[in-house]
Amino acid sequence: MIELRNVTVSFEDQRVLNHVDFFMSQNEFVYLVGQTGAGKSSLMRLLYFDLFPNSGKVKVANYDSSTITSDQIPYLRRKLGIVFQDFKLLEDRNVYENVAFALYATNCRSSNIKKKVLHALADVGLSHKCYQMPNELSGGEQQRVVIARALVNEPLILIADEPTGNLDPMSSAEIMDLLVKINLRGTAVLMATHNYDLVKKYPARVVQLKDGTLKDVDIKKL
């Protein structure tokens, strides 16, 4: 599903990833941990080809960083759901329109859009908030809208970059319950986080990025 082989990434002669190998299989839930500035976001950007390695190879689904063309990148991204810490909702559009936007961008048939949007909102428990604006929602509700938007294209992989970073403990637990449910239904989840308490409460495979290298670690040693 995801494969990084001997990947190196540098910015202005500063090496962020140093000959990194990483493999993630279908249906896995993996936490990506590491200090601020360790390169977690850079690694995630590699997966949706917003960033390319200086050397090495990245493969996601059937797409390869060494051969993918700019025309193919949008098709890869349709197979991914991406969740950011800071929501990135369209403030001038309601909840329904924010989720539907992901379908308009992929030229989904209009007859299918309503069904898909309502199904995604039901999945995250927000059917009753369908026509509210983002500024009328709590932080946890806004993040659930983001997850609904990420799910609406039925992705193979959900990439979540600090999805609980701006949330209180109760909202964070709700988001984690939702991500676990999504994973159990067959969607692979890669989640970057600083919150080791959540990692221990919702155990899964953990990989740590440190000094440019990536390795599996034992939750108990965090």
ABEGO torsion letter per residue (X at the ends): XBBBBGBBBBBGGBBABBGBBBBBBBGBBBBBBEBBGAGAAAAAAAAAGABBBABEBBBBEABBAAABBAAAAAAAAAABBBBBAAGGBBAABBAAAAAAAAAAAAGBBAAAAAAAAAAAAAAAGAAAAAABBAAABBAAAAAAAAAAAAAAAGBABBBBBGAAAABBAAAAAAAAAAAAAAAAAGBBBBBBBABAAAAAABBBBBBBBBGGBBBBBBAAAX
